[in-house]
Amino acid sequence: MAGNKMLEERMRLVTPHTYNALTQLVMALAGAANNLGKKTWFGRDKGVIAYEKLIDKLRHTVTAMTLDGLIQPVTPTPEVIDKIVDSLDFFSQAHPNWQDAYHFASYFFIEERDNAIAILQRMR
């Protein structure tokens, strides 16, 4: 599946920090989706490692969105979640190949919205 180059360029020009952060967040979402329930050879939980990376990239994304003016430091957390979901939706139109990441994002930000809000509130 080919993405929409025009949308990609628009995101890169209008919200460059958010675009770069979303690139990393989508990869972290895919990693979390793929590593749930897996263990390393030495018994470490790969899901925990992927989840910690996801939280780090989420923090980076919120900072980038603030730098690009998409949200303010005083924006209520539920609105921040909505902005992240909207940005991921727009990003998915430019980069549709990360379906596992987008499905996990839907689960994380929509189905488990209360948990996502609690996580963001702790990091802000």
N, C-alpha and C positions, 0 to 999 in steps of 0.2 A: 504494500500500500504506500503510495506516495503521498507526502504531506502537501500542504498548501504553502508554497514559497512566499506568496504575498503576505499571508498572515504571519509567517515567521519573521519576515523582514520588518513588518509593522511592529511586532512585539520587541524586536531587537532595537528599533529606533525610539519607540515611545517609552518603553519600560526596560531599559537594558539590564539593570540590577535584578529585577524580577525575572526576566527571561533566563538569565544565568542561574539564578537560584532555583527556578522551576526545573531546569535541566537536571540539576543535582537532586532535587526532591523527587522527581519522577524515577530516577535510577534507584534512590533509596526506597521508594515505595515498591518498586519491582523486586528489590532485594528482600524486603520484608515479606512480600507475598510468596516469594520462592523459598524462603528459609524457615517458614513457620513449621515448628515440630521437628526440625532436623538437628542432628548433633554432629560434632566433629569426631575425628578418630579418637580423640582423647576425652570425649564425653562433654565438651562444652556445648552449650545450647546456641546454635547458629541464629535462632530466632531472636534471642536476647541481644546479640551483637547487632543484628540488622535493625532491631527496634531502636536501640540506642543511636545508631547512625541516622535513622529516620527522624528521631526527635532533634538531633543536631541540625539536620538539613531543614527541618520545619522552623527552627529558631532562625536560621539564616534566611529563610524565605520571608518571614515576618519582618526582619530587619530590612531586607531588600525592598519589600513592598512599601515600607515606611520611607526609605530613601527616594523611591520613585513617586511618592505622593499618592499611592493608591489607598493607603490607610494612614491614620494619625496615631501617635502614641496613646491618645485617649479614646480611640475607637473601641467600642464595646467588643468583647471577645466573640459573641455570636456573629457580629458583623464581619469580624476578621475571618472567621471560618467561611462565611458566605463569599467573601472576596477571594479567598484561596480556592474555593470550589469553582467560582466563576473563571478565575485565571487558569486553573487546570483544564477547565472545559475548553477555553480558547486555545490553550497550549496543545490540547489533544487534537484539535482541528489542524494544527500545523505539523504535529508529530503523532500520527495515529497508530504507529507501530507498537506502542507500549501498552497494549490492552490489559495485561495483567496488572500493571501499575495503576491504571485508571480504575479497574474493578476494585482493587484494594483501597484506593483513595475514596471511592464511593462508600465502601464499607466503613472505613476509618472516619471520614468526615460527615457522612449522612446517617448511616445506620447506627453508628456509635457516637453520635454528635455530642452527647453529654460528656463522654470520656474525652473527646477531642477538646471540648471547651475547658474541661478541668486541666488538661495537659497544657494548653496555651495559657491559662491563667497562672499556672505555676511558673512558667518560663518568662512571663512579662513582668 
